[in-house]
Amino acid sequence: MKNLFILLVILLITTIAAAQNFQAKPLINDSGHHFMQPRYSPDGLLIAFTENNYNGIWIVKNDGSELRRISGEPAAGYKFQWSQDSRSLLSRVAKFENYRRYKAIKL
């Protein structure tokens, strides 16, 4: 039992040390877009993500090919969700009129 405890402590220390050396950086494509908040589709074939300030939603295949923008609307990337069948995304977009912010849900 004591050996198991020592092993778990060693694993915990090495995991913490490895995590401290890891520095996550935003993905930047050729056009200078800064991407964040990546989310795999439930089937694992696609990755959706957003730009700075949650503007728009982009999709790419899990091998990095076929990058495409599916929305350019403000706030579309904030807490978007994949459908269970991986065929659509649900997001909340923002629209500004006369200094007021209106929200709508889009599929």
Phi, psi and chi 1 to 4 in degrees:
 res  aa     phi    psi   chi1   chi2   chi3   chi4
   1 MET       -  -39.2 -173.5   71.6  168.6      -
   2 LYS   -65.0  -39.3 -172.8  176.3 -178.8  179.0
   3 ASN   -65.2  -37.5  -70.9  -19.6      -      -
   4 LEU   -64.3  -42.0  179.3   60.5      -      -
   5 PHE   -62.0  -44.4  177.7   74.3      -      -
   6 ILE   -63.1  -41.6  -67.8  171.4      -      -
   7 LEU   -61.7  -43.9  178.4   62.1      -      -
   8 LEU   -63.4  -39.8  -71.1  174.1      -      -
   9 VAL   -64.0  -42.7  170.0      -      -      -
  10 ILE   -63.6  -43.3  -69.0  170.7      -      -
  11 LEU   -62.1  -41.0  -74.2  172.0      -      -
  12 LEU   -63.9  -44.1  179.6   62.9      -      -
  13 ILE   -64.7  -43.7  -69.4  170.7      -      -
  14 THR   -67.7  -34.9   55.2      -      -      -
  15 THR   -65.4  -43.9  -57.6      -      -      -
  16 ILE   -64.1  -43.5  -68.6  170.6      -      -
  17 ALA   -62.8  -41.1      -      -      -      -
  18 ALA   -66.2  -39.0      -      -      -      -
  19 ALA   -67.0  -32.7      -      -      -      -
  20 GLN   -70.2  -27.7  -72.0  176.9  -16.1      -
  21 ASN   -84.0  -13.0  -70.3  -28.0      -      -
  22 PHE   -84.2  127.5  176.6   75.5      -      -
  23 GLN  -123.4  110.2  -65.4  179.2   -7.4      -
  24 ALA   -75.5  133.8      -      -      -      -
  25 LYS  -125.1  147.0  -63.7 -179.5 -179.7  176.2
  26 PRO   -67.1  146.7   20.4  -27.3      -      -
  27 LEU   -76.0  130.5  172.7   66.3      -      -
  28 ILE  -121.5  125.3  -57.9  171.6      -      -
  29 ASN   -92.7 -176.7   71.7   -2.7      -      -
  30 ASP   -59.8  -29.3  -65.7  -19.8      -      -
  31 SER   -85.9    0.6   63.5      -      -      -
  32 GLY    90.9    6.9      -      -      -      -
  33 HIS   -70.6  139.8  -67.2  -80.9      -      -
  34 HIS  -103.5  117.2  -64.2  -99.5      -      -
  35 PHE  -102.1  150.4  -63.8  129.7      -      -
  36 MET  -153.3  174.1   59.0 -174.9 -157.5      -
  37 GLN    56.9   52.3  -56.9  -66.3  -37.7      -
  38 PRO   -70.1  142.7   27.7  -34.4      -      -
  39 ARG  -140.5  123.8  -66.5 -164.6  179.7  151.2
  40 TYR   -71.7  145.7  -87.6   93.8      -      -
  41 SER   -69.6  155.7   60.1      -      -      -
  42 PRO   -55.9  -31.5  -29.7   37.4      -      -
  43 ASP   -83.4   -5.9   63.4    9.7      -      -
  44 GLY    78.7    4.6      -      -      -      -
  45 LEU   -88.5  -23.6  -60.8  176.7      -      -
  46 LEU  -126.3  155.7  -60.7  170.9      -      -
  47 ILE  -126.9  127.5  -54.5  168.2      -      -
  48 ALA  -107.9  146.4      -      -      -      -
  49 PHE  -156.2  172.9   42.4   86.8      -      -
  50 THR  -126.2  173.4 -174.0      -      -      -
  51 GLU   -98.1  179.6  -67.4 -176.2   65.3      -
  52 ASN   -51.8  146.6  -75.4  -15.1      -      -
  53 ASN    62.1   18.9  -60.4  -41.0      -      -
  54 TYR    61.0   26.7  -56.8  103.6      -      -
  55 ASN   -81.3  119.2  -73.5  -32.8      -      -
  56 GLY    75.0  170.4      -      -      -      -
  57 ILE  -133.7  135.9  -61.8  175.1      -      -
  58 TRP  -118.2  154.7  -65.2   70.2      -      -
  59 ILE  -133.1  143.9  -67.5 -179.2      -      -
  60 VAL  -143.0  149.9   68.4      -      -      -
  61 LYS   -68.1  156.7  -73.4 -171.0  174.1 -178.0
  62 ASN   -65.6  -11.9   64.5    0.6      -      -
  63 ASP   -92.8    2.1   63.9    0.7      -      -
  64 GLY    92.1    0.9      -      -      -      -
  65 SER   -93.9  164.2   65.3      -      -      -
  66 GLU    57.8   52.8  -63.5 -174.6   29.7      -
  67 LEU   -69.1  128.3  174.0   67.1      -      -
  68 ARG  -148.5  148.3   65.5 -173.7 -171.3  -90.5
  69 ARG   -94.6  127.0 -174.5  179.3 -157.7  172.8
  70 ILE  -105.7  -13.4   61.9  167.2      -      -
  71 SER  -154.4  142.2  171.7      -      -      -
  72 GLY  -119.5   14.4      -      -      -      -
  73 GLU   -79.4  147.0  -64.0  174.5  -80.3      -
  74 PRO   -60.2  138.6  -19.6   28.7      -      -
  75 ALA    68.2    5.1      -      -      -      -
  76 ALA   -62.0  -30.6      -      -      -      -
  77 GLY   -85.4   -0.1      -      -      -      -
  78 TYR   -81.9  112.2 -177.4   72.1      -      -
  79 LYS    55.3   37.4  -66.7 -170.5  177.3 -178.3
  80 PHE   -66.6  156.8   64.0   87.6      -      -
  81 GLN  -133.9  141.7  -66.1  -68.6  -39.9      -
  82 TRP   -78.8  149.0  -79.2   99.9      -      -
  83 SER   -75.4  160.6   64.0      -      -      -
  84 GLN   -62.9  -29.6  -69.3  -68.7   41.3      -
  85 ASP   -89.9    3.5   62.5    1.9      -      -
  86 SER    65.1   18.7  -58.6      -      -      -
  87 ARG   -98.2  -14.8  -64.1 -179.2   66.1 -161.3
  88 SER  -150.3  165.1   56.4      -      -      -
  89 LEU  -123.1  142.7  -73.2  163.8      -      -
  90 LEU  -108.4  128.6 -179.5   69.4      -      -
  91 SER  -142.1  164.1   70.9      -      -      -
  92 ARG  -114.0  119.1 -179.2 -175.3   66.8 -172.1
  93 VAL  -104.7  160.2  -62.1      -      -      -
  94 ALA  -116.7  147.0      -      -      -      -
  95 LYS  -135.6  135.3 -178.9  179.6  177.0 -176.8
  96 PHE  -111.6  128.9  -62.5   91.7      -      -
  97 GLU  -138.2  123.5  -71.1 -178.6   11.0      -
  98 ASN    49.6   50.1  -61.8  -33.9      -      -
  99 TYR    65.6   13.4  -58.5  106.9      -      -
 100 ARG  -109.9  144.3  -67.6 -161.8   60.3  158.3
 101 ARG  -105.5  126.5 -179.9 -179.0 -178.6  143.5
 102 TYR  -114.6  145.2  -63.1   94.0      -      -
 103 LYS  -119.0  147.6  -62.0  175.2 -173.1  171.2
 104 ALA  -140.9  152.7      -      -      -      -
 105 ILE  -100.3  135.1  -65.6  176.3      -      -
 106 LYS  -129.4  145.6  -76.1 -157.0  167.6 -179.2
 107 LEU  -111.0      - -173.8   62.9      -      -
